Structure formats: C-alpha cells, structure tokens
Amino acid sequence: MSSTMDSDAFRQWRRSLGWKQKDAADRLGLKKRVIQYYEKGDRDGKRVEIPRSVELACLALSLGVRRYDGRPVPRSAADILGRAGPAADPSTIAALD
C-alpha cells in the first residue's frame, strides 16, 4: 500500500509556506471549502482522500513551480547545462509513492 498525503501533512504543507487556506485554494485551483475538507480529513462523516494530482501540485508549489507548459523537465545537471550524457535508465529513477 502506498502512502498518501494525509490531512495533517496537507495542513503542515500549507502552513510551512505561510499560506492561509484561501491562498492554498487559489494556487491549487480549488475552492477554499475543498481545502477545509482536505485538512479536516472528512466531509459529512465520509473520509476525504487527497488526490495524487493535488499531492504532486503541492510538491511542485513547494519547489517554486508556478506554471508548467508541458515541456520535458531536465532530469540532471547535464540536461540543464545542455551537455550530452548517457541516457538515464528508467529503472534507477526512484519512485515517490
């Protein structure tokens, strides 16, 4: 079973950035009420799970990414500097789930 962002981790993420619930909602493209559900962990007594897309958006925002246009993301310093190197072996890339 893979771990997912829980309500406490979500709240801690938001607070670590110094954001109010409205700030997080605006940056994630959600309504403030959804942020409240995520932080409470339930809605009308039913468990609310934070979608993987929101988890990944939280990570991107934490890293300073504000917009993404779909271009390939550099995977190494060599890619950033434009140096050719051996292709990365996908089996060696750590999974984040």
Secondary structure, 3 states (H helix, E strand, C coil): CCCCCCHHHHHHHHHHCCCCHHHHHHHHCCCHHHHHHHHHCEECCEECCCCHHHHHHHHHHHCCCCCCCCCCCCCCHHHHHCCCCCCCCHHHCCCCC
